[in-house]
Every structure is written in C-alpha cells, then in structure tokens.
Amino acid sequence: MDNKFTLTRRALIKAGAATAITGLATQGAWAAGSDKPEKEEVKVGFIPLTDCASVVMASVLGFDKKYGIKIVPSKEASWPGVRDKLVNGELDAAHVLYGLIYGVHLGAGGPKKDMAVLMNLNHNGQAITLSKKVADKGAVDGASLAKLMKTDPREYTFAQTFPTGTHAMWLYYWLASYGINPMKDAKVITVPPPQMVANMRIGNMDGFCVGEPWNHRAIIDNIGITATTTQDIWRDHPEKVLGTSAEWVKKYPNTARALTAAILDASRWIDASLSNKMKMAETIADKSYVNTTVDAINQRILGRYQNGLGKTWDDPNSMKFFNDGSVNYPYLSDGMWFLTQQKRWGLLKSEPDYLAVATQINQVDVYKDAAAMAKVSVPKSPMRTVKMIDGTTWDGKNPKAYADSFKIKA
C-alpha cells in the first residue's frame, strides 16, 4: 500500500500536479485523479458516548466533504455488535475501544481478523463509578474500597464494557493497584455503556468503568459516585480509536486517508474553544447520538468535575480530542501497553511479539499522510513514556519484562 502511494505521488509530481499534494487541506484536491477516495460514502459506527464526538462532528460540520467523502454515522448498541460489523464489513470503520481492535487481531476477542487503527480519537475522560450503597458503607476510593471488601466480605461485582477493551484494563489496573485481584477477589461482568446506569440502579453491580457521560449521569441520578477518573490512572491515556479491518485499508487506501483527515479536522475544531465544546455537547446530546441531557455531557467536557459526595474540582486533564495532534497519533507504545495488560490478565495465552503486532495494526504511514492533508503536526517518535498510578513507568522498551513484573495478575 505504501509503495503504491509513493508511486502515485511521484506520478502526480511528474505530471506537473505537485500542487495537488501541497494544497490538499485548503482545496480538498485529494479528491482528484488517482488519489480520489475509492468510496464516497463511508459508514462509521459509534457507541453513544461523549468520545464519539469527532466522528459525529466531522459529519455534521461537513469536514468530510472537504476530502471527497460523506461520513454516515451509524449508532450501534454494543461493542460486540461493533466488532461483528467491522469483521463482516457491514461497517467501514468505527469509533471503537483500542483493546477491542487488538483483541480481534489476535483472536482474543471473538473471531480473529487482521485489524487496523487509523488514529486515536481521544485522551482521558473515562471514570470508575462506585454505587451509593458501597459509598454509604465508606467505599469512596480505591483504598477504602479495598478496606470494605476485607471487613465486609461478600461477592463484589464490577462491570466493564468489553473483555479486551480499555475500560476493562483501567478497572483491573486500578483495582490491582490497591491490592484487589479482579480475577479472584471480585466478579466481573460485561455491560454495554448506555446500560450501565440502569443496571447499577437495580443493584446488578457495585462499581463500573465506562466512558462519559454515564459516570456523570450516575451522579445526576443519585445512584453512584466517582471514585477515580481514568486520567488519574494514566494521564493522557489513549482511549477510543478509529478502527477498521486491515483488508479495508488495503482496498480503500485513499478513503482511509480522507476519513482520517476529516476526523482530524473535527478533532481540532472541538478543542479550539469552549464555545465549540458547548456546541459539540448540544449536538451529540441529541437522541440520534448519545441521547442524554446537554448538562450530562458538557460539565466534564469542560473539565468541571464533582464526585457525587460534595467534592468539586477543575480537571486540566479532562477529555481531549486534539492537543495539537498528540491525541490522534497512533503511538505504537500505546498499542503495546494494551497487549501487556491482556497478557497480564490471561486474555492472551502466549507471548505476543509486542512491537510487531503494534506495527501491523497501527497505520502510522496512513496517519502521517492524513496529517499532512489536514496540516497537523506529527510527534517525532512512535513511542512515548508514561507514569502510571502505581508509580511504574511504561516506555515500550521491554514489554515482556513489564508484563511479567506485576505481582497481581491472572
């Protein structure tokens, strides 16, 4: 694919059409000649969550037209449904959990199929909610939850949204950092994001990890409290991605670039101002998208947090969609981290070739071309260093040793 693209670019330049490359972002010139998107209509799935915003806004604001495509957002009911439609080709691409794409690629999350990550959609903005019932018994954070589970032993149930997904990994990492083994000391269930609040209301779980607005919604409905945010587990962590199959990228390389560029434009627009974020919240609150109140979305998108127990704070690390492109770049080390955790919790039975798998899935070259089209800066390295809530450092340099280093694991 990359060789083909290089040859195409040379042919364009040779034909005296260099301006078609240098002027893409302003003219939408990528829609001309052999670089025209192979598909004009692109069906992109999403789950009703705040972080579907860049996909929705790319369509609503017409950023897609600029690159010669039409994004058709498709509201989906669950992550397994998104997985199945990506695998069988009913969806061209989707707003999807990072770890879901990796799980499918390795056969750990259902049917095995070669998958692709075109870009990261957001950083931060998820949370772990504990029920009012356990909060009333003193469990309001990780330490007090661990204490309650020892002094009041029973079966504690926690929900995540997909076995290999981001929320499962945040939940497990957080519990383990307080000495709770999620595989032995608790029962873990899978619940679709929009059904989390209703299930907590009827007592099906003691806690859950999910994306917004459902954590804030639990506070509004007075059934749960925020024990921690995911940015407190890993500041500027990767979250949802624009995912598709490797087959789709190979078949429609120009469309993949156009789609990525359009969503990059929308990501930049959302983060550009508070008024844009407000307009985004008003748009996606509609029943055709997230189907909730604007207030349930906009408070945390503006960084205004409350925990449901009277504590309020302004979080500078709330959900980000762009941050000068650093949000969107598909860092190889981010993908590798999910593999280390899937190995840690027994979701992968054998040791993967961490770097090779991440390189196969994360379409760094496609992303770079799309970033050039949208005039977005690209980080210098596909690896980054992060510090986790438990004080450990992840830099992608020795993934096997990192995966083996945890005392609490499956």
Secondary structure, 3 states (H helix, E strand, C coil): CHHHHHHHHHHHHHCCCCHHHHCHHHHCHHHCHHHCCCCCEEEEEECCCHHHHHHHHHHHCCHHHHCCCEEEEEECCCHHHHHHHHHHCCCCEEEEEHHHHHHHHHCCCCCCCCEEEEEECCECCEEEEEEHHHHHCCCCCHHHHHHHHHHCCCCCEEEECCCCCHHHHHHHHHHHHCCCCCCCCCEEEECCHHHHHHHHHCCCCCEEEEECCHHHHHHHCCCEEEEEEHHHHECCCECEEEEEEHHHHHHCHHHHHHHHHHHHHHHHHHHCCHHHHHHHHHHHCCCCCCCCCHHHHHHHHCCEEECCCCCEEECCCCCECCCCCCCCCCCHHHHHHHHHHHHHCCCCCCCCCHHHHHHHHECHHHHHHHHHHHCCCCCCCCCCCEEECCCCEECCCCHHHHHHCCCCCC
